[in-house]
Amino acid sequence: MSWILFSIYLFAASILAIYGFNTCLVAWLYWRKRNATPAHPPLADLPRVTVQLPVFNELYVVERLIDAAAALDWPRERLQVQVLDDSDDETTAIAQARVDYFRRRGMDIALLRRADRSGFKAGALAAGLPRATGEFIAIFDADFAPPPDFLKKTIPYFARPDVGMVQTRWGHLNSTYSALTRAQSIALDGHFVVEQTARSRNGLFFNFNGTAGVWRRKCIDESGGWQGDTLSEDLDLSYRAQMSGWKMIFLPDVVSPAEIPPQIHAFKRQQFRWAKGSTQCLIKLGPRILTAPNASPFKRVEGLLHLAGYVMNPLILLMVLALVPLMALRVEFPEVVTYFGLAMVGPVVVYALGQRALYPDWIARYGYFAVLLLLGTGLALNNSIAVFEAITRQGNTFRRTPKFRVEGENDTWNTKRYALPFSWESIGELMLSAYACVGVAIAWQHHLWWSIPFLVLYAAGFAFTGGLSLWHSLPAWRSEAGLAVAQ
C-alpha cells in the first residue's frame, strides 16, 4: 500500500515541479522580450468594424457596456454594434431602451435575440456573424468598459494581412475593493503582463481571452468559426486559428477596464468554467497540437502545458492526500523531493514582475500575493471537480460569472439579485484543511521539517477559501430567511 501512495505522491509532485519550473522559463521569456513592442504601419484607411456584446442577465452592467461601445471613437458610418442578448430577465428591456436611444441618434446598433441559448456564448457570437457588416469583429463581455480609443489602438495592427486577432490587457475597475479583488488583480496582471507577453513575443501559442480583443472576420470563418463543444470557445478558436497559420498579437499597453468578481462564489464559478473549458480544449486539440506542421517541438510542448494548466489542481489534491499517510507510515522520501519546493519560485517571480511593470507602488500592492497564494491553493478542490467533469465529459452548461457593478468602496454586491448561494464544495475545503492540519502534527512528531511549510499552506489555503465561501453565503441565507418569513 505504501508504495502505491508513494508512487502517486512522487508522480504528482514531479509534474507540479515541472510546471513550476516552466513558469520560471515563461518569466525569463517575458524578460528577454519585455521591450519588443510590435510595430505597425500607419493606418491608411478606417475599415468597417462590428462590435459584438454578448450578454445574459446583466441588469446591473448592461447600460455601462452599451454606453462604452457607443462612445468608441470611430466613424459612425463604419461602426456597427450588436447586443447579443440571451437574457430571461429585465436586462432585455434595459438593453433595448439603450439601443433605441443610440439608434435615434444615428448609430447602427441593434439588439439581437435567439430562440434558445444553444452553444451559449459561442452560439450567440456565431448567430450574430451573418448580420455583421464589419471586416473586423471586436468583442466585449458585460463586465467591460472599453476606452474610446480602443479601436484606434488595435485596428492598425491588422495592416499585416496574416494577423487574425489582436488581444488587449484587462484593466480593473475595482481592484482595491477588497483583499479578494486585490489578489485577483495580481493574478490577472501576472497572466496578461508576463505570460501573454512572453507567449506572444516569443512565437508561442497564446489565446484570445474571450473579450477585449478584435478578430479579423476572415480568420474566424477560415478557422472553423465559433464552436460550442467546450466552455472555452475563445481558447478553442485561438488555437485552431494559430494552427491554421494565422498570427496573433498581444498589446499589453492597451488597457480595457473590467469588473473583478467581488464575491468568492462568483470567482470560483469563473475559475470552474475556465478550468473545465481549458481541459476540454486540451482533450479536443491536444492531438492536433502534437502534429501541428507550423510549430516547433518547443512550441508544441508549451502549448500543451498552457492548455493543461488547470490539471495541476487535481495533482495538488493527490499530493496532499498521499503525503499525510506516507508520513504516518514513516516512509523515507528521497532527498530530491525536498528540492521540488524551489518550483514555487516561478509563480512568485511572475506575479512580482507583473506588479513591477505596472505600478510605482508595486511592492505595497504585492503584499496581497499572500492572499492569492491562499486562494490558489484553496481552489484546488473546486477546479479539480471541473477538470474531472471535462475528462469524464459530464455536462457542458455555461454558468455565467455574475456582475454587480461594484466599482467604488461604497458599492455592495451582497444585497443584489445575482449573489450566489452556498455550495457544498466549501465543506470539502474545510475538511481538507483539517486533513492538512493532521499532516502538520504528524510531520512535527516525526521531524519531517521540509513538509511542514507545504502542509501549513494547504491547511491555511483550504481554510481561507472554505471559510470565506461560508461568509459570502450569509447574504443568500438571510434573503431566503426573509422570503420565508414574508410568505
C-alpha positions, 0 to 999 in steps of 0.5 A: 500500500505504501508504495502505491501512495508513494508512487502517486505522491512522487508522480504528482509532485514531479509534474507540479515541479515541472510546471513550476519550473516552466513558469520560471522559463515563461518569466525569463521569456517575458524578460528577454522580450519585455521591450519588443513592442510590435510595430505597425504601419500607419493606418491608411484607411478606417475599415468597417468594424462590428462590435459584438456584446454578448450578454445574459442577465446583466441588469446591473452592467448592461447600460455601462457596456452599451454606453462604452461601445457607443462612445468608441471613437470611430466613424459612425458610418463604419461602426456597427454594434450588436447586443447579443442578448440571451437574457430571461430577465429585465436586462432585455428591456434595459438593453433595448431602451439603450439601443433605441436611444443610440439608434435615434441618434444615428448609430447602427446598433441593434439588439439581437435575440435567439430562440434558445441559448444553444452553444451559449456564448459561442452560439450567440457570437456565431448567430450574430456573424451573418448580420455583421457588416464589419471586416473586423469583429471586436468583442466585449463581455458585460463586465467591460468598459472599453476606452474610446480609443480602443479601436484606434489602438488595435485596428492598425495592427491588422495592416499585416494581412496574416494577423487574425486577432489582436488581444488587449490587457484587462484593466480593473475597475475595482481592484482595491475593493477588497483583499479578494479583488486585490489578489485577483488583480495580481493574478490577472496582471501576472497572466496578461503582463508576463505570460501573454507577453512572453507567449506572444513575443516569443512565437508561442501559442497564446489565446484570445481571452474571450473579450477585449480583443478584435478578430479579423472576420476572415480568420474566424470563418477560415478557422472553423468559426465559433464552436460550442463543444467546450466552455472555452470557445475563445481558447478553442478558436485561438488555437485552431486559428494559430494552427491554421497559420494565422498570427496573433498579437498581444498589446499589453499597453492597451488597457480595457477596464473590467469588473473583478468578481467581488464575491468568492462564489462568483470567482470560483464559478469563473475559475470552474468554467475556465478550468473545465473549458481549458481541459476540454480544449486540451482533450479536443486539440491536444492531438492536433497540437502534437502534429501541428506542421507550423510549430516547433517541438518547443512550441508544441510542448508549451502549448500543451502545458498552457492548455493543461494548466488547470490539471495541476489542481487535481495533482495538488489534491493527490499530493496532499492526500498521499503525503499525510499517510506516507508520513504516518507510515514513516516512509523515507522520501528521497532527498530530491523531493525536498528540492521540488519546493524551489518550483514555487519560485516561478509563480512568485517571480511572475506575479512580482514582475507583473506588479513591477511593470505596472505600478510605482507602488508595486511592492505595497500592492504585492503584499496581497500575493499572500492572499492569492497564494491562499486562494490558489491553493484553496481552489484546488478542490473546486477546479479539480471537480471541473477538470474531472467533469471535462475528462469524464465529459459530464455536462457542458452548461455555461454558468455565467460569472455574475456582475454587480457593478461594484466599482467604488468602496461604497458599492455592495454586491451582497444585497443584489439579485445575482449573489450566489448561494452556498455550495457544498464544495466549501465543506470539502475545503474545510475538511481538507484543511483539517486533513492538512492540519493532521499532516502538520502534527504528524510531520512535527512528531516525526521531524519531517521539517521540509513538509511542514511549510507545504502542509501549513499552506494547504491547511491555511489555503483550504481554510481561507477559501472554505471559510470565506465561501461560508461568509459570502453565503450569509447574504443568500441565507438571510434573503431566503430567511426573509422570503420565508418569513414574508410568505 
